[in-house]
Amino acid sequence: EQPDLNSILIALQLIQQENQLLRQENIDVRNKLNQLLQGGAHNQPREPKVSLPDKFDETYSKFRGFLNQIQLIICLQPSYYTNDRTQVELLGSLLVDPALAWFALLLKKESALLNDFDGFVEEFKATFGDSDKVSMAANRIRKLNQESKSALSNALEF
């Protein structure tokens, strides 16, 4: 038996009403999702802007400060420096002269250190940092003269 035209019309109207309800629910869900996403972004603290340190050339007296600044930048901006490679690239991008030549060799060899920040830093320290900390500290202690400096100033030198 064929459905009559009237029952088809009623079924079509029911489908249209259901479709309209589903569309409205979809719009409501999208709006709530957008509110949650926007609200979540406002609740998260922003990473601070930090200045990059001066480029490092190989000057021993600037080594420790340079490395400390790099590590601080990585800590303060974890969303920028998410993996070892980007951390190494940050440090490498701030090298000049002999230090840059050293880094260029690692790039050319595609060294595994480029993907291992801790290993890279150890090699960087061995190349440009304190090669013999014990004897250097002993020499500095022998030369130490308090003069007009406070004990704190002298302690900070170490």
C-alpha positions, 0 to 999 in steps of 0.5 A: 500500500502506498503512503498517502501524500499527507503522511509523507508531508507530515514525515517531511515536516518532522525531519525538518524540525529534527534537522533544525534542532540538531543544527541549533545544538551544533551551533551551541556546542561550537559556541561553548567550545570556542568559549572554553578555548578562549577562556583557557588561553586567558587563564594560562600565564604568558611566557615572558619576553626575554632579551637574547644575550650578546653573541658568544665568540669564545671569550672565556670571561663571557662563557658562564654568563652566556650559557646561563642566559641560554638556559634561562631563556629555555626555561622561560619560553618552553613553548618555543624551545620544545625539544633538544634540537631547537634548544641547540639551534638557539645556542648555535644561532648566537655564536660568532667567529671561532665558536660559530666555526665550531658549530658549523662543523657539527652541522656539516657532520650532522652530529648527534649532539645537534639532537642532544642538548645536554650532550651539546652543552657538555661538548660546548663547555669542554671546548670553550668553558673551564677546561681545568676548574680545579687549577684555575680556582686554586690560582684565583684563591692564591691571587685573592686579595680582599682589598676593599672588596666585601667577602660577598664580592669575593665569594661571588667571583667563585 
